[in-house]
Amino acid sequence: MGRKAIYRTFTDAFRELAVRRMRECEDISVLCRELGISRQLLYQWRDKLDRRQAKLDPAQATELQLRQQVVQLKQALADKTLEVDFFKGALQKVEALRQSGTRSGAMASTPKSGS
């Protein structure tokens, strides 16, 4: 005989949290494995939530969009801050290597001979 399908029920709060995390994450497959749900189900939840939000009055919809944009901008700022920190550290290492390579303060390479 065939296996019976096991259906789990999820609360609205769980669905909203999952969709919020989906919008903030880079790898949706990893998120779905972590939550124990399929990608298809997560996208269905997102679409249903978007349709529900579209039915809100315009002021609420605008506020919600602005909140989502703030979250996206904060994530972008955090990413850029990490990049800047990385490049600052790399520049400091390059400068330290350059200074340790030229003890007299002269250029590391010699000029071409003028024959």
Stockholm file with secondary structure:
# STOCKHOLM 1.0

chainA/1-115         MGRKAIYRTFTDAFRELAVRRMRECEDISVLCRELGISRQLLYQWRDKLDRRQAKLDPAQATELQLRQQVVQLKQALADKTLEVDFFKGALQKVEALRQSGTRSGAMASTPKSGS
#=GR chainA/1-115 SS CCCCCCCCCCCHHHHHHHHHHHHHCSCHHHHHHHHTCCHHHHHHHHHHHHHHHHTSCHHHHHHHHHHHHHHHHHHHHHHHHHHHHHHHHHHHHHHHHHHHHCSSSSCSSCCCCCC
#=GC SS_cons         CCCCCCCCCCCHHHHHHHHHHHHHCSCHHHHHHHHTCCHHHHHHHHHHHHHHHHTSCHHHHHHHHHHHHHHHHHHHHHHHHHHHHHHHHHHHHHHHHHHHHCSSSSCSSCCCCCC
//
